[in-house]
Amino acid sequence: MAIQSILAEKTVSISELRKKPTDYFINEPVAVLSNNKTAGYMVSADLYEQMVKIIESKSQSSQFRPSNARLTSIASLGAEQLLAASEQELGDFEE
């Protein structure tokens, strides 16, 4: 049986999280467990933004967030795929 690290002092099960998710957006990580295994971590928006700033300050180029050119490329590819999609592929999609 493999031992898994939990990198947070607080934990919550997915079933408990579903009942009141806003209780777990706090200024420290909360490990979300599924079948007693870590499925992910939740953090508040403030803490997440602080983490992004630290990551970006430590790297030479910001690869954590896509550049404007990359976002433009992604949007262009998405538009091409939507325009090329058949009515069957789009299903009930409406603008």
N, C-alpha and C positions, 0 to 999 in steps of 0.2 A: 504494500500500500504506500503510495507516494504521499509525502507531506507537502502541503502547499502553504506558502507564506501569505499572510494577510497583512498588507501594508497600511493598516488603519487601526486606530484604537476602538472605533465604533463599527458595528456591523448591523445589517438589517436583511431580513429575508425578502425575496421578491414579493411574496404574498403580503407581507406587512407593508412594504413600500407602496404597493398598489392602493392601499387604504388611504394613505395620507402622504403623498410624495413630498410636499413642501416642507414637512418636518425634517427632512434629511438634507436639504440644501443649506448646510451650515459651513462655517469657516474652517473646517477641517475635513479631511477625506472620510467618507463612509463607505465601507466595503459592502457591496450588494451580493448576497449569497443565493445560489440556486443549487439545491441538493447538497448543501454544506460545502460548496466550492465557490470560490470568488468568480462571479460573473462579470463584475466591473466595479468601478468606483464612482461615487457622486461627490461633487464639490460645488460650492456656491459660485456664482458668476464672478464675484470679487476675487476669490481664490484662484479660479481658472485664469482670469486676466493677469494676475500676478505671476502665475506659473508660465504663461506664454511670454510675458516680458522677460523673465529670467532666461528661458530657453533661447529667445531671440538675441538677448544680450551676450550669450555665450557662444553663439555661432557667427561665422564670418558673413554668411548670407542667410537671409531669412527663408528657409525652405519649409518652415512650419506652416506658414500661410501662403497660399498661391499668390504669385505676382499678378499685376493687372493684365499683363500679356497672357498669362496662363488662364485667368478667369475669362478673358475675351475668347480664347481658343475653345474653352469648355462650352461657353454659351453658343458659339458658332456651330460646334459639332452637335449640340443639343437641338438647335434650330434646324439643321440639315436633317437630322433623324426624324424630327416631328413632321417636317414637310414631306419626307419620303415614306412615312408610315401609311399603311392602308387603313381603311375604315375599321376593318376587323381588328387590327392591332391596337387602334385607339380605343375601341370598345365604347364605353359610355362617357368618354372624356368630352367635356364642354369647356369653352372659354368663358 
